[in-house]
């Protein structure tokens, strides 16, 4: 899409705040009004539109994309949108520990045990831990409680949760970020711990570093989205 507007701005709208391009309201891909509750979020989305060049680059508009997902997908079908996210309760990254390297095991325990302890206290659950990558079954009560925690989120937090879970492989870490139980930087370090450890041990790979940088940017964009709600 070519840029056709001069000025993007946050504007008051029914139900909250929208974004207007030269006075014309922005709509989602499903043609719903792009309206959010927070003025701060609307202003940040407007800034993304204002920063576009002659051709619109959706990849440079992460907040817009998350708002679109919240309105068109999470709000329209909360249970369907939540299902693949909640499924990570069955195979959370933090429950799988290395079975060979004692030093890595120690780093995993130091970074991941506090997150699991938080989730256990927060939701009244217990986790089963595995050594190695063979799948283990989490208690049914644990899976049910985490599923309920996902479904309890409003569409905008649910939309932000989705990339956090898929990027990090951990529903626990993503929920901790949504609830501001831990800082975004600390949680990113936790979910990328294995990769960074192997890089320290065996050396860096340029392509892998670039891919991780993209995931880190997506992680912090979702975290920023949450702070603006």
N, C-alpha and C positions, 0 to 999 in steps of 0.2 A: 504494500500500500504506500502510495506517495503521500507525503505530508501536504495537507490542504489547509492548515490552520496557522495562525500567527501566535495566538495566546491560549495557553491551557491554564485553567484556574479551578480551585475548589469552590463549590457553590452550595448553599443550603438547598436541601431537597426533602421531599416527603420521606420520613423515616431516618433522616440523618444528613449526610453530606455526599454530594456527587461531584463529578468532574465535568467541566464544560470546555469545549474547544471553540473559541470565538462565539461563546454563548450557546452552542449546541451541545446538549447532554450526551456524554459518552454512554454507550450501551455495551453489554457483554456480547460474546459471540452468539449466544442464544437470544439476543435482542432484549434482554431484561435491562432495566436501568442499573447502571453501575453506581450503587448507593451503599455507603458504609456508615457505621454509627459514629466513627471518630473523625473529627475535623483534621487531626494530625495525619491520619492515614490518607484521607482524601487529598491533602496538600502534598504528601509524598508521592502519591500516584500522579497527581497533576504535574509534579516536577519531572517525573519520568517521561510524560508526553511532551513537556516543554523542551526536554533535552534531546529529542529526536532530531535527526538530520533530514535530508530530503526524502529518504526512504525509511519507513518505520521498521525498526528491528525489535521484534517481540522478545528476543533473548535479553535485551537491555531494559526490559520492563518487568522485572520479577514480581514487584508488588501488584502491578496490574493483573498479571497472570494468576496470582494467588487469590485476588479478589474475584476474578472471573470464575475460578474453580469453586470458591465458596458459594457464589450466587447460583451458578448454572448447575453445579454437580452436587456439592455437599448439602445445600439447602433443598434441592429438588428431591434427593434420595439419600437421606442421612444413613440409613442402615446399609444400603448398597455401597455407598462410598466408604463407610467405616469398615466393612467386612475384611477387605484385604489388609488393612492397617492392623486391625485387631488380631489377625492371624499370626502376627509376629510374636504374640504372647506364647506361641508354641515353640518358638526357636530363637529366642532372644540372644543376640551376640554375647551378652554379658554372662550367660550361663555356660558358655563353652570355653574351657581353659586348655592351654597347651599341655600335652602329655609327655613332652620330651625335655623342654628347656626350662630348667629351674628358675633362671633369672627372669625369663618372660612370665612364668607363672607368678613370680613375686610381683612384677609390675602390674599384671592383670588383677591380682588380688587387691593391691593398693588402690588402683583406679576404679575398679568395678564393684568391689564389695560394698563401699559406702552407698552406691547408687541402688544396689539391690536391697540394702538395709533400709534405705529411704522408702522404696516401694513396698517392702514388707510391712513397715510401720504405717505407711499411709493407707494401705488397702487391706491390712490384716491378712496377709497371704504369706506363703513360703515358696521358695524356688528350689528346684532340683538342679544340681550342677553336674556337668559332664567333663571328663578328661578326654580330649580329642574331639573329633568332628562327628562321630556317630550320633544320630539323633536320640534324644531322650524325651520322655513324656513329662510335661509339667502337670502338677496337680490340677484336677478339673476346677477346683475352687479358685486357683490362681488365674487360670485362663478366663473364667467367668468374670472375675473381679476386674481384670484388665480390659476385657471386652466392654464391660459396663462403663469403665472410666473413659473409654474412647467415645462411646455413644452419648455420654453425658456432655460432651463438648458442643459448643455452638458451632454453626457452619464455618465461621471464619477461623476459629482455632483448629477445627477439624481439617480444614484445607491446608493450614500450615503444618499440621502434624504429619501429613502424608509424605512430603519430601524429606522431612527429618527422619522418619522411620526408614524409608527406602535408602537414603544416603548412608545412615549410620548402622542399619541392621538391628537397631535396638529400640523396641517400643518403650522400655523403661527409661532410657536416656531421653527420648523424645517427650514423654510425659513429664519428666523432670524439668525440661526446658519450658514446656507450656505452663507449668505451675511455678516457674521461677525458683525451683528448689536448689538449683545449681546454676552457675554462670555458663553462658553459651560457649565461651572459650574452653572452659574446663571440660564441658561435655563433648565438644569436638575432639579435644585431646584424647578423651576416653574412647570414643568410637573409632578413632584412627590409630589407636595404640599399637595394634599388631603390625600394621603397615609401617609405621614409623620405626618400630623396633627392628624389623627386618632390614629397613633402609640403613639404620645405624650399623647393623652388623655386617651387611653384605655390600653396602654401597648404594648410591642413588641411581635411579633410572629416570632419564629426562622425561620420557613420555608418561611414566607413572606419576611423576611429580606434577606434570601439567594436569593430568586427570584428577589428582587429589586437590589441586588448587581450584579446579572448577567445582568439585563437590563441596569444598570448604566455602566457596563464595555462595553456593546455593544454600548451604546450612545457615550462614549468617544472614542471608536475605530472608529466610523463613523466620529466623530469630528476630530480625528487625521488624518484620510484619507483625509478630506477636506483641512487641513493645509498643506499636502504634495503635493497637486496637483500643 
